[in-house]
Amino acid sequence: MKDIEKLDNPVWYSLSESHQSFAIEYNNIKFYHPDYCPFGGFITIENTAAPIAEYAKIVDNFFIVGEKPTIPNTLKLNKELVCLQMVISHTIDLEIKENIVELGEEHIEELFQLVTLVQPGYFKKKTALLGRYYGIFKNNLLIAATGERMKTNQFTEVSAVVTHPNHTGQGYAKQLVAHTVNAVFEENKTPYLHVTETNFGAIALYKKLGFTTRRKISFWNVIT
């Protein structure tokens, strides 16, 4: 398998490689520990229902990334979230006008509140421990952030691209994405990201920065 093909199943390969320590494994399906990221992925679709039921005992709302899973009758397949998976092959040459701060444990609560305000349902308080997160502060308040989520040996996902609704339109997201992408390249990894296919504004921004669409990929929301 070529390394790029591992992005067809990003959860499985992240939990098989760089993020092994965050994995909960049931036979042919791997999940992130729900305190960190409510995502799962599988290699073969056979016999996925029972492992999914086991994971549902410890979290009541989660996502299977990739092919449509087989779920038990005790659970509900709530929705299919179709995303574009976008990859960039070069650093971003962009003037960084803002003071970008690498966030630490003292910022976890504030980061969680900001991401939950803008993109509810995906980010947990310990998600920030999966990689490096960066922020922009105004008047000592975190008003924009971006960071790293899933990681394989060769690829790092850029995630949580958020700006407080009162501070949009200032170019903060663009600068944070550029900063994060370039930091990933400094580790000799390739950045990629997922964006919902209907988020046309974000897609246009990512294309302008140099990302290209590799494929569509589904996030299947399962609830108890």
Secondary structure as a PSIPRED ss2 file (coil, helix, strand):
# PSIPRED VFORMAT (PSIPRED V4.0)

   1 M C   1.000  0.000  0.000
   2 K C   1.000  0.000  0.000
   3 D H   0.000  1.000  0.000
   4 I H   0.000  1.000  0.000
   5 E H   0.000  1.000  0.000
   6 K H   0.000  1.000  0.000
   7 L H   0.000  1.000  0.000
   8 D H   0.000  1.000  0.000
   9 N C   1.000  0.000  0.000
  10 P H   0.000  1.000  0.000
  11 V H   0.000  1.000  0.000
  12 W H   0.000  1.000  0.000
  13 Y H   0.000  1.000  0.000
  14 S H   0.000  1.000  0.000
  15 L H   0.000  1.000  0.000
  16 S H   0.000  1.000  0.000
  17 E C   1.000  0.000  0.000
  18 S C   1.000  0.000  0.000
  19 H C   1.000  0.000  0.000
  20 Q H   0.000  1.000  0.000
  21 S H   0.000  1.000  0.000
  22 F H   0.000  1.000  0.000
  23 A E   0.000  0.000  1.000
  24 I E   0.000  0.000  1.000
  25 E E   0.000  0.000  1.000
  26 Y E   0.000  0.000  1.000
  27 N C   1.000  0.000  0.000
  28 N C   1.000  0.000  0.000
  29 I E   0.000  0.000  1.000
  30 K E   0.000  0.000  1.000
  31 F E   0.000  0.000  1.000
  32 Y E   0.000  0.000  1.000
  33 H C   1.000  0.000  0.000
  34 P C   1.000  0.000  0.000
  35 D C   1.000  0.000  0.000
  36 Y C   1.000  0.000  0.000
  37 C C   1.000  0.000  0.000
  38 P C   1.000  0.000  0.000
  39 F E   0.000  0.000  1.000
  40 G E   0.000  0.000  1.000
  41 G E   0.000  0.000  1.000
  42 F E   0.000  0.000  1.000
  43 I C   1.000  0.000  0.000
  44 T C   1.000  0.000  0.000
  45 I C   1.000  0.000  0.000
  46 E C   1.000  0.000  0.000
  47 N C   1.000  0.000  0.000
  48 T C   1.000  0.000  0.000
  49 A H   0.000  1.000  0.000
  50 A H   0.000  1.000  0.000
  51 P H   0.000  1.000  0.000
  52 I H   0.000  1.000  0.000
  53 A H   0.000  1.000  0.000
  54 E H   0.000  1.000  0.000
  55 Y H   0.000  1.000  0.000
  56 A C   1.000  0.000  0.000
  57 K C   1.000  0.000  0.000
  58 I C   1.000  0.000  0.000
  59 V C   1.000  0.000  0.000
  60 D C   1.000  0.000  0.000
  61 N E   0.000  0.000  1.000
  62 F E   0.000  0.000  1.000
  63 F E   0.000  0.000  1.000
  64 I E   0.000  0.000  1.000
  65 V E   0.000  0.000  1.000
  66 G C   1.000  0.000  0.000
  67 E C   1.000  0.000  0.000
  68 K C   1.000  0.000  0.000
  69 P C   1.000  0.000  0.000
  70 T C   1.000  0.000  0.000
  71 I C   1.000  0.000  0.000
  72 P C   1.000  0.000  0.000
  73 N C   1.000  0.000  0.000
  74 T C   1.000  0.000  0.000
  75 L C   1.000  0.000  0.000
  76 K E   0.000  0.000  1.000
  77 L E   0.000  0.000  1.000
  78 N E   0.000  0.000  1.000
  79 K E   0.000  0.000  1.000
  80 E E   0.000  0.000  1.000
  81 L E   0.000  0.000  1.000
  82 V E   0.000  0.000  1.000
  83 C E   0.000  0.000  1.000
  84 L E   0.000  0.000  1.000
  85 Q E   0.000  0.000  1.000
  86 M E   0.000  0.000  1.000
  87 V E   0.000  0.000  1.000
  88 I C   1.000  0.000  0.000
  89 S C   1.000  0.000  0.000
  90 H C   1.000  0.000  0.000
  91 T C   1.000  0.000  0.000
  92 I C   1.000  0.000  0.000
  93 D C   1.000  0.000  0.000
  94 L C   1.000  0.000  0.000
  95 E C   1.000  0.000  0.000
  96 I C   1.000  0.000  0.000
  97 K C   1.000  0.000  0.000
  98 E C   1.000  0.000  0.000
  99 N C   1.000  0.000  0.000
 100 I E   0.000  0.000  1.000
 101 V E   0.000  0.000  1.000
 102 E E   0.000  0.000  1.000
 103 L C   1.000  0.000  0.000
 104 G C   1.000  0.000  0.000
 105 E H   0.000  1.000  0.000
 106 E H   0.000  1.000  0.000
 107 H H   0.000  1.000  0.000
 108 I H   0.000  1.000  0.000
 109 E H   0.000  1.000  0.000
 110 E H   0.000  1.000  0.000
 111 L H   0.000  1.000  0.000
 112 F H   0.000  1.000  0.000
 113 Q H   0.000  1.000  0.000
 114 L H   0.000  1.000  0.000
 115 V H   0.000  1.000  0.000
 116 T H   0.000  1.000  0.000
 117 L H   0.000  1.000  0.000
 118 V H   0.000  1.000  0.000
 119 Q C   1.000  0.000  0.000
 120 P C   1.000  0.000  0.000
 121 G C   1.000  0.000  0.000
 122 Y C   1.000  0.000  0.000
 123 F C   1.000  0.000  0.000
 124 K C   1.000  0.000  0.000
 125 K H   0.000  1.000  0.000
 126 K H   0.000  1.000  0.000
 127 T H   0.000  1.000  0.000
 128 A H   0.000  1.000  0.000
 129 L H   0.000  1.000  0.000
 130 L H   0.000  1.000  0.000
 131 G C   1.000  0.000  0.000
 132 R C   1.000  0.000  0.000
 133 Y E   0.000  0.000  1.000
 134 Y E   0.000  0.000  1.000
 135 G E   0.000  0.000  1.000
 136 I E   0.000  0.000  1.000
 137 F E   0.000  0.000  1.000
 138 K E   0.000  0.000  1.000
 139 N C   1.000  0.000  0.000
 140 N C   1.000  0.000  0.000
 141 L E   0.000  0.000  1.000
 142 L E   0.000  0.000  1.000
 143 I E   0.000  0.000  1.000
 144 A E   0.000  0.000  1.000
 145 A E   0.000  0.000  1.000
 146 T E   0.000  0.000  1.000
 147 G E   0.000  0.000  1.000
 148 E E   0.000  0.000  1.000
 149 R E   0.000  0.000  1.000
 150 M E   0.000  0.000  1.000
 151 K E   0.000  0.000  1.000
 152 T C   1.000  0.000  0.000
 153 N C   1.000  0.000  0.000
 154 Q C   1.000  0.000  0.000
 155 F E   0.000  0.000  1.000
 156 T E   0.000  0.000  1.000
 157 E E   0.000  0.000  1.000
 158 V E   0.000  0.000  1.000
 159 S E   0.000  0.000  1.000
 160 A E   0.000  0.000  1.000
 161 V E   0.000  0.000  1.000
 162 V E   0.000  0.000  1.000
 163 T E   0.000  0.000  1.000
 164 H C   1.000  0.000  0.000
 165 P H   0.000  1.000  0.000
 166 N H   0.000  1.000  0.000
 167 H H   0.000  1.000  0.000
 168 T C   1.000  0.000  0.000
 169 G C   1.000  0.000  0.000
 170 Q C   1.000  0.000  0.000
 171 G C   1.000  0.000  0.000
 172 Y H   0.000  1.000  0.000
 173 A H   0.000  1.000  0.000
 174 K H   0.000  1.000  0.000
 175 Q H   0.000  1.000  0.000
 176 L H   0.000  1.000  0.000
 177 V H   0.000  1.000  0.000
 178 A H   0.000  1.000  0.000
 179 H H   0.000  1.000  0.000
 180 T H   0.000  1.000  0.000
 181 V H   0.000  1.000  0.000
 182 N H   0.000  1.000  0.000
 183 A H   0.000  1.000  0.000
 184 V H   0.000  1.000  0.000
 185 F H   0.000  1.000  0.000
 186 E H   0.000  1.000  0.000
 187 E C   1.000  0.000  0.000
 188 N C   1.000  0.000  0.000
 189 K C   1.000  0.000  0.000
 190 T E   0.000  0.000  1.000
 191 P E   0.000  0.000  1.000
 192 Y E   0.000  0.000  1.000
 193 L E   0.000  0.000  1.000
 194 H E   0.000  0.000  1.000
 195 V E   0.000  0.000  1.000
 196 T E   0.000  0.000  1.000
 197 E C   1.000  0.000  0.000
 198 T C   1.000  0.000  0.000
 199 N C   1.000  0.000  0.000
 200 F H   0.000  1.000  0.000
 201 G H   0.000  1.000  0.000
 202 A H   0.000  1.000  0.000
 203 I H   0.000  1.000  0.000
 204 A H   0.000  1.000  0.000
 205 L H   0.000  1.000  0.000
 206 Y H   0.000  1.000  0.000
 207 K H   0.000  1.000  0.000
 208 K H   0.000  1.000  0.000
 209 L H   0.000  1.000  0.000
 210 G C   1.000  0.000  0.000
 211 F C   1.000  0.000  0.000
 212 T E   0.000  0.000  1.000
 213 T E   0.000  0.000  1.000
 214 R E   0.000  0.000  1.000
 215 R E   0.000  0.000  1.000
 216 K E   0.000  0.000  1.000
 217 I E   0.000  0.000  1.000
 218 S E   0.000  0.000  1.000
 219 F E   0.000  0.000  1.000
 220 W E   0.000  0.000  1.000
 221 N E   0.000  0.000  1.000
 222 V E   0.000  0.000  1.000
 223 I E   0.000  0.000  1.000
 224 T C   1.000  0.000  0.000
